[in-house]
Structures are given as structure tokens and as C-alpha cells.
């Protein structure tokens, strides 16, 4: 539930609030980071430059990429 709460926050403009939750999820299981990269296909995050930038921000700030 932590992961999906983070997704809901991030997709509703509350990225800063979502980052600590993404960190928790990614620390518990790195596969959540991979799922984050795949959220475009089902339309959870728009497959647009802005959507891609959001995913990159999440992954970078939550420690999934350097």
C-alpha cells in the first residue's frame, strides 16, 4: 500500500510528499522501481515528456538511480 499511496501523491502534484514513501517501497523491494518505469503503458503516468520527467525525478530522488 505504501507504494500505491506514493504513486497517488506523485500523480496528484505532491511529489515531495511521495518521495519518502517511494524510498520505503524501493528499500523493501527494488522491483517497485522497475514497476515505476512501467506505469506509462497502463496510463497511470502519462507517456509524455512531463510524465517521463516525473518518473526520472521519483527514481532519482528516492534513490533508485544515481
SETORGU-561887 format. One record per residue: residue in three letters; y, z, x of N, C-alpha, C, O in turn. Coordinates in steps of 0.05 Angstrom, whole numbers, plus 5000, padded with zeros to 4 digits. Layout:
ALAYZXYZXYZXYZX/...
END
This chain:
UNK497650005016500050005000502550005017504649895009/UNK502450125041504750135058505749855065508049795064/UNK503849685071504549405079505949265056508049145060/UNK504849275032506049135009508649255001510449114991/UNK509049515005511649635000513649515019515849455012/UNK512849495045514649375065515349085057517649005060/UNK513348935049513948655041515948645018517848485018/UNK515548814998517348824975520148894984522148774975/UNK520449085002523149155011524348925026526648855021/UNK522848805044523948585061524748345044526848225049/UNK523148275024523748045008525948094988526947904975/UNK526748344986529048414968531448504983533148654974/UNK531648405008534048445024534248715038536348775049/UNK532148865038532249135051530449135076528749305079/UNK531048945094529448915118529449165135527349245145/UNK531749275139531949515156530249745146528949885161/UNK530049765119528349975107525449905110523750085111/UNK524749655112521949565113520749595141518349635143/UNK522349585162521349575189519549815196517449785207/UNK520350065190518550295196515850275182513850355193/UNK515850165158513350135143511649915156509249945158/UNK512849695164511349485178510249595204507949535211/UNK511749755218510749875243508250035238506250015252/UNK508250195217505950365209503550185203501350235212/UNK504049975187501849795179500749655204498249635207/UNK502449545221501549395244500049575264498149495277/UNK500949825266499650015284496850085274494950125290/UNK496550095248493950165236491949925238489549965242/UNK493049685236491249445237493049205243494649125227/UNK492549085267494148855276493848615258495448425259/UNK491748605241491348385223493648355202494148145192/UNK495048575197497348565179499548375190500848245175/UNK499848375216501748205229501047905224502747745218/UNK498447845226497547575221497947505192498747275186/UNK497447685174497847625146500847565141501447395125/UNK502547715154505447665151506147385157507847265144/UNK504847275178505446995185504446795164505246565164/UNK502746885146501546705126502746735098501746625079/UNK504846885096505946945069507546705058508446715035/UNK507846495074509246255064507646105043508646025022/UNK505046065050503345895033503245995004503545824986/UNK502946254998502946334970505746364958505946434935/UNK507746324975510546334965511646614964513746654951/UNK510346804977511447074977514047084994515947224986/UNK514046945015516446895031516946595031515046445037/UNK519346505025519946225023519346075049520046175071/UNK518245835047517645675071520245515077520345265074/UNK522245665086524845555092525645665119524445855129/UNK527745555132528645675157529345965154528746125172/UNK530546045132531246325127528746495125528646715135/UNK526746395111524246535108522846575134521746785140/UNK522846365151521546375177523046575195521846725210/UNK525746575193527346765208526647055200526547235217/UNK526247095174525547365164522847455176522647685186/UNK520847285176518247355187518547415217517447615227/UNK520047245232520347295260521847565265521047715283/UNK523847625249525247875251523348115246523248305262/UNK521748095225519848305219517948355242517548575251/UNK516748135251514748155273515948265298514748425312/UNK518348175305519748265329520548555327519948715345/UNK521848625306522848905303520649105298520949345305/UNK518549025286516249205281514349215304512249355303/UNK514949065325513349085350510848915351509148955367/UNK510648715333508248545333508548315354506548215363/UNK511048245361511448055383513748155400515348325392/UNK513848055424515948135442518047915445519947955460/
END
